[in-house]
Amino acid sequence: MRIYFSFFLIFIQFFCFGQNSFQSLKQDLEHKIAYSDFKKALAIINKNREGYDDAEKNDLDVMKMKILTEFGLYDEAFKLSQNLIINSQITEEQKLKIHVERALIFEINDNDKSCLLELEKAEAILFKHPEFKFKNYTNFLIRKSSYYRVNGFSKKAYELALLAKKYAESVNDKVNMPVVELILGLGNRKINPERELLHYHRALYLYKKLNHYEAIVSMYDNLSYFYFSRNDYNMANVYADSAIAISSKSNVLNYKADVFQMKSNILEKQNKVDSALYYYKIASELYRKYNGEQRDLKVKELETEYNFEKEKAEKQLLKRDIESTRILNVTLSVSILILAFFIWQVKKNKRKIEIQKQKISENNIALKANLEEKQFLVQELNHRVKNNLAVILTLIDFQKDQEKNKDYKNRFDDLYQRIKTITIAHELYSYSVNHNDNALVEAQNYINKIFETHQNSTIRAFRYANDIEVTYFNVDKALSLGLLVNELITNSIKHAKSGNEQLVLHLELRKTTKNEVEVNYSDNGTVFSFEKNNDSLGLLIIEGMVKQLKGNHTREKANYKIVFPND
């Protein structure tokens, strides 16, 4: 009896030790994630994952998904979340964390509808399980506030941020409290600069109390940008230097790169070109290392995924071998009697049908997951196209600043506006695997944004009065029309002489009864000093775009009438 009791005690101790070992590992990982030590956390998960049971593996995979998102490996994070969502062993609290993290991935990739859907799923779980609030509610409110702020609902976003602060204070959530202060600061941007700055300093203070060096570096960078955007380069320089001084304690390369890039921008504005170039090179090298780090992590993730699939295939093969042996034994046993053989045959056929049904069900789930993945990749591609266009615009602007020749500067301005017109169309056009080539762009919004871009960038002040009928065009036609309108506005700004009166531009767009679109453009210039030889490219683009629209145009001085088919 004593022997059995001793074995029982040993078993209990072993079981408790295993539980305590995992809980200790989990706490260590949560601490590393909270303090942005993502690289070490990922290495620990990949090294130790296979040593735990399925439930514990799911816990590790949920944390790994967050780490991959923080590293910018959105494809890998999304794939992992897809596998977790269809896992029948996932707990409700794990589902909650997965939905919140997926909401962040969709927000980053400009998929507003999917982001909101994930937040609604997370909120439903919180409503059903209020006991999950203590550890998760502040982070959920932060994510929801961010969604509304990104989509232009600043008042709603600010209310949610205040609610997050109140809840974090009530449960003494020290980890998320500085994040809440940060989003409160962002909520006051362009509204109340003093309050915005107050929240930034509060966030910095809280991060310092936590000794969170990664976040301290980032907050110094935010404060530097605050003053930089207000042309207070001395104060911006102070915070940039503070960030650089502490950056040696940071392991997140893109945070460090952002700091040196900000320092370069400040020095450039202060006309300290050599120093600006020095810090720009440091930033470029850090960005290069960061991109290399991302590539290495991506390769390691692919290797991990390959090993996992290989192990899974081997287990399935072993399972099939065992199953085949079992069937053979049963067959040999029942083959003695003919009646038993027929019964076995019926059972075997029934089992095949069930397996086929199961495979069809699994294929349907896989196809759905594949469709969501393709949708995500298409949107990621569109996101990168927008980013590349933004980079081109920045390079043009930078090159223009380097030019001393006024004529070349004007040419760079014209090129900038043309590419900006294309960029606006990409911003308004949403690519999707469910869309076809006839997906439409709304004309009024597009044309008005082109006018607004000129207002914000040109030295010459003007106002415009547009009368645009609700019309939708496919993206090719919209781009041609946008480039045409851009050139007309450019010509008016350059050549229209309005005397002492402010320049006024007017554009009218309407559909005719002949299934055509008529565009009338004019300005209030009294003298039109435009000479063809001086700006022939503008006229060539206008004529080229009219041909692209398969239409025709007439011009009297600066007044244009363009007619093209509405097909």
N, C-alpha and C positions, 0 to 999 in steps of 0.2 A: 504493500500500500504506500509506504514511504517512497519507494522508487518511482511509482506513477506520479506521486505528488511533486517530486523533484523535477521530473520531465515536464510537468505542467508549468512549473515556475520558470524553467528555462525557456519554454515556448513563449510565455507571456513577456519575459524580458526581451527576447529577440524581436517579438512583434512591436513592442513599445519603442525599442531602439530604432527599428526601421522607420516607424512613424516620425519619431523625433528627428532622425537624420533628414528626412525629406522636408519637414517643416523648417529645419535650420537652413537647408539649401534654399527653400522658397523665400524665406525672410532675407537671406543674403542677396538673392536675385532682385527682389523688390527694392531693396536699398540701392543696389547698383543702378537699376532702371530709374529710380527717383532722382539719383544724382548723375544721370546721363553717362554712366560708365557702360555704354551699350556693347562695346566690343568684347569686354571681359565677360559680360553676362551671356552673350551669344555663344562664346567659346565654352562656357560652363554647361549651358543647356545641351549643345551638340555632343559634348563629351560624356555627360551623365544620363542623357535621356533614356537610353535603352536599358538602364539598370532598374527602372521603376515599372510599376504596373500601369494598366491602361488609363485609370483615373488620374494618376499622377502625371503621366505623359501628356494628358490633355491640359492639365494645369501649366506645364512647361511650354506647350505649344501656344497657349493663349498669350503667355508672356513673350514668347518668341515673335509672334505676330506684331506685337507692339514695337519690339526692337527693330524688326525689319522696316516698319513704317518710319521710325525715327531715322533710320539710315537712308531713307529715300528709295528703298527697294520695294516699290508699291506693287509691282507685278507678283513678286514672291509672297508678299504679305497677303495679297488678295487670294492667291492660289491656296495658301495655308488656311485662310478663313473659310474658303469654299469647302475644303476637306473637313474642317471642324464643324461647320454648320450641319452637314449631312451625317455627322457621327451621332449615333443613337445614344451613346454613353455620356454625351455632354450634359453637364448640370445646368440648371436655370441661371445660376450666378455666372457661370462661364459664358452662357449665351449672352447675358447682359453685357459683359465685357467685350465680347466679339462684335456685337451690334454697334457699340459705341466706337470701337476702333475702326470698323468698316465705314461708319459715318465720316470719320476723319479722312479716310482714304478717298471716299467719293467727293468730299469737300475740296480736297487738294486738287483733284482732277476735274473740278467744275461740273460734277454730276449732281445738280441740286435736288432733283426728284428722288434719286436713290439715297442720297444723304438723309433727306427728311424721312424716307421710309424706314431706314435703319434706326433713326432716333425714335420714331413712333413705336417700333418693335421693342426697343430698350425701355421706353416709358411704360409700355404694357406690362413688362416683367416687373418693373419697380412697383407698379400699382398692385400687382398680384402678390408680390413678395416684399412688403415694406421693411422686412428685416435686412434686406440687402442695402438699404439706404446709407447706413452708417459708413461703409467703406467706399461706396460708389456714387452717391448722389451728387457730391460737389463736382466730380469730374464730368458727370452727365450734364449738369447745368452749364458748365464751362463749354462743353462741346455744342450744346443747343444754342447758347448765346453766340458762339462763333458762327454758327450756321446763319442766324438771323443778321448778324453784322455784315458778313460777306455778301449776303443777298440784299442789302440796302435797307433792312428794317432796324435802323439804329435804336429807335426808342424801345422796341421789344427786346433787342439784344441787351440794352443797358439794364432794363428791369430784371432780366434773367441773371445778369452779372451781380446785381445787388442781392438777389435771392441766394446766389451761390456764396457770396461773402457772408451773409447772415447765417446760412447753414454751416459753413466751414467754421465760423466762430463758435457756433453752438456745440459742435462736436470736437473742437480743438484740432481741426485738420491743418496742421502746420505745413504739410507738403504742398497742398493745393492753394493755400491762402495767398502766397505771392503771385501765383498764376492768375488768381481772381483780381488782384490789384492791377496786374498788367492789362487784363482785358477791360477793366474799368477805365484805365488810362486811354486805351485805344478807342473806347466808346466816347471819350471827350475830345478826340482829335478833330480839329477844325471847328469845334464848338466852344470849348472852354480850355484854352491852353494852360492856364494856371492850375486848374483841377487835374488836367492830364499830367502835368509835371509832378504834382503832388502824389498821384497814384504811382507814377514811375519810381519816385524816391521811396515810397512805402514798400514797393515790391523789392527794390534793391536792398533796403534795410532788412527785410524778412529773409532774403536769400543769404545775406551776410550772416544772419543769426544761424542759419542752417549750414554755413560753410559750403554752400553749393557754388563752387568756382565756375562751372560751366555757365550757370544762369547769371552769375555776377558779371562775367564777361559780356554776355548777351545784353544785360540791362545797361551796362556802361555804353555799349554800342547804340542801344535805343536812345539813351539820353543824348549821346553825341549827335545822332541823326535829328533829334528834336531841335537842337540849336542850329544844326547845319541847315535845316529846311527854313529857318528864320534868318539865315545869313549872319548869325552870330558865330563867326568862325573861331573866335578866341575860346568861348565856352565849349564849343564842339571839340576843339583841340584838347582841352583839359580832360574831358571824359574819354576821348579816344586814347590819350596817353595813359589814363588809368586802366583802360581795357587792355592795352598792350602790356602794361606792367604786370598784370595778373594772368595774362594769356598763357604764360609758361606752365601754369597749373591746370590748363585745360587740355583734355584729350580729344575733344571734338573739333576736327580740322576745319569744317566749314564755318563754325563760330569764329575761330581764330582768323580765318581768311576774310570774313566780313569786317572784322576790326581793322585789319591792315588796309582793306579796300576803302573803308571810311576815312582813314588817315590820309590816304592818297587823294581822295576827293577834296578833303579840306585844304590840303597843301596846294592842290591845283587851283582852287578858288582864290588862294592867297598868292597866286602867281609864283609859287616856289616849285618850278617845273622839275628840277633835278631831284629834289626830295620826294616829290609826288611820284616820280618814276621809280625811285628806290622802293617805296612802300607798295607800289603797284606790282612790282616784280615779286616781292615777298608774298603778296596776296595771290598772285597767279600761281606761284609754286605750291602754296597751301591748297588752292583749289585743285591743282593737278594731282597732288597726293591724295586729296579727298576722293576724287574721281577714281584714282587707282585703287584706293581702299574699297570703294563700292564695287569695282570690278572683281577684286579678289574675293570679297564676301559673296558676290553673285556666283562665282565659280565654285566656292565651297558649298553653297546651298544646293547647287546642281549636283555636286558629288554626293552630298548627304541624301538628296532625293533619289539619286540613282541607287545608292546602297540600300536605301529603304525599300525601293521597288524590287531590287534583286532578292533581298531577304524575304519579302512578301511572296515573291514568285516561288522561291524554294520551299517555303512553308506550305503553299498551295499544292505544289507538286508532291510533297510528302503526304499531305492530307489525301490527295487523290490516290496515291499508292496504297495507303492504309484502307481507303474506301474500296479500292479495286479488290484488295485481298479479302475484305469482309464480304463483298458480293460473291466472290468465288467460293468462299466457304459456305455461304448460305445456299448458293446454287448446287454445290456438291451434296449438301445435306438434304435439300428438298427434291433433288433429281431422282431419289430412290422411288418416289411415287409420282406417277404421271399427273395425278390431280394436283399435287403440291407444286409440280413444275408449272402448270397453267396458272395457278394462283400467283406464283412468284412473277410470272411473265406479266400478268395484269398489273401487279404492284410496280413492276419496273417501268412499264409504259406510263403509269400514272405519275411516277416520280419524275420521268423525263419531261412530262407536260408542266409540272410544277417548276422544274429548273428553268425551262424555257420562259415561263411567265416571269420568274424572278429575274432572268437575264434581260427580258424586255423592260421590266420596271427599272432595273439598274441602268440600262442604256438610256432610258428617258431622262433619268436624273443626271447622267453624264452629259447628255446633249444640252440640257437646260444650263448646266454649269458651264459648258463650253460656249454657249451663246452669250452668257453673262461675261465670260472672260473676253470674248471677241469684242463685245460692246465696250468693255473697259479699255482694251487695247486701241480701238478706234478713237475713243475719247482722249486717250493718252497721246496718240499721234496728233490729233487736232491741237491738244494742249502744247505739244512741242513745236508745231508749226507756228502757233501764236508767239511762243517764246522766241523762236528763231527770227520772226519778223520784228519783234521788239528789239532783239540784239542788233539786227540790221539798221533799224532806226537810230539806235544809240551810237553805232559806228559812224553813220552818216553825220549825226549831230556832232560827234567828237571830231571828225575830219573837217567839218565846216568851221569849227572853232580854231583849228590849226591854220586855216587859210587866211591870208591877208588880202588877197584880191577880192574886191567887193563883187565883181561879176561872178566869180566862182562861188562865192558865198551864196549869191542868189540862185545859182544853178543847184547847189546842194539843197537849198530851201525847197526848190521846186521838186527835186527828186524825193526829198523827205515827205512832202505832201502827197505825192503819188503813191508812195509805198504805204503811207498812213491810211490812204483811202482803201487800199487792198486789205490792210490790217483790220479796219473797221468792219469790212464785209465778213472776214473770218470770225470776228467776235460775235457778229449777229447770226452767223450760220452755224447750226448745230449738226455735226456729223454723227451718224448713227448707222449701225448695221441694219436697222429697220427702215431707214430712209432710202429713197431712190434718188436718181439724178434730177428729179423734178422738185426736190425740196425747195421751199420758197423763202425769200428775204423780203421783209416789209419795206416799201420804198420810202415812206415819210420819215421813219426813224433813221434810216441809213443816210438819206440826203441831209437831214437836219444835223446829224453828227459830223458830216463833212463840213458844213458851214461853221459849226461850233469849233472844229479843229482849226480852221483858218482864223477865226476870231481870237483864239487863244495863242496863236503863234505869230501872226502878222503884226508889224509895227503900226500899220495904218488902221485906224479905227473905222469900223463900219457896222451897220446893222442890216438885218435881212427880214423880209416878210414873205413867207412861202405859203402857197395855197396848193396843197398836194392831196389829191384824191386817194382814198385807201386803195392801194395797189400792191400786188405781190409779184415778184419776178424770181425766176430760177437764178442760181448763184452766178452763172456765166453772164447772163443779161444784166444782173444787178452790178457786177464789177465793171462792165462796159459803160453803163449809165453813170456809175460813181466816178470813174476816171474822166468821163466827158464833163460832168458837173464840176469836178475839181479844176479842170483847165479853164472853164468859163469863169469861175470865181477868181482864179489866179490872174487872168487877163484883166478883169475889172479892177482888181486891187492895184495892178501895175500901171494900167493905161487910162482908166476912167478919170476925167477931170471934172470934179463936182463943184469947183469954186470954193466958196466959203461954207457951203453946206456939207453935212456929213454924208459920206458915201452910203447909198442904200441899194441893196441887191434884192431882186425879186425873182422867184421861180414859181411857175405854175405848171402842174402836171395833172392831166385829166385823161380819161378814156373816152374815145369817140364812138359814135354809133357804127362805124366801119370796122370795129374790133382793132382799133389802132390806139396808140398812146401818143398824145401831143404834149410836148414840153416847150414852154415859152420862158425865155430867160432875158432879163434886162437889168440895167442899172440906171441911176439918175445922172450919169455923166453927161455934160453938155458938149464936151469936146473929146473925141476919140483919137489919141495920138499914137495909135498902134501901127507900127510898120512891119510888114511881113518878114522882111529879111532879118530883123533884129530878134525875132522870137518865133522862127518858123516851126520849131519842134512842137510848141503849144497848138498851132493850127493843124499840124500833121496828126497829133494825137486826137484832136477833136474830130477831124475828118475820118481818121481810122476807126474811132469808136462808133461814129455814125454808121460806117460801113459794117462794123461788127454787129450792130443792132439791126442791119438790113433795112435801114431807113434813109431819109434824106433830110437836108437842112437848108435853111435860107438865113442870110445874115444882113442886117442893115446896121452898119457901125458895130456897136457892141450888143445889139439886140438879136437874139437867136430864136429861131423856131425849128424844132426838131420833131419829126413824125416817124414812128417806126411801128411795125406790126406787134400786136399784143398776143403772141402765140407761145 
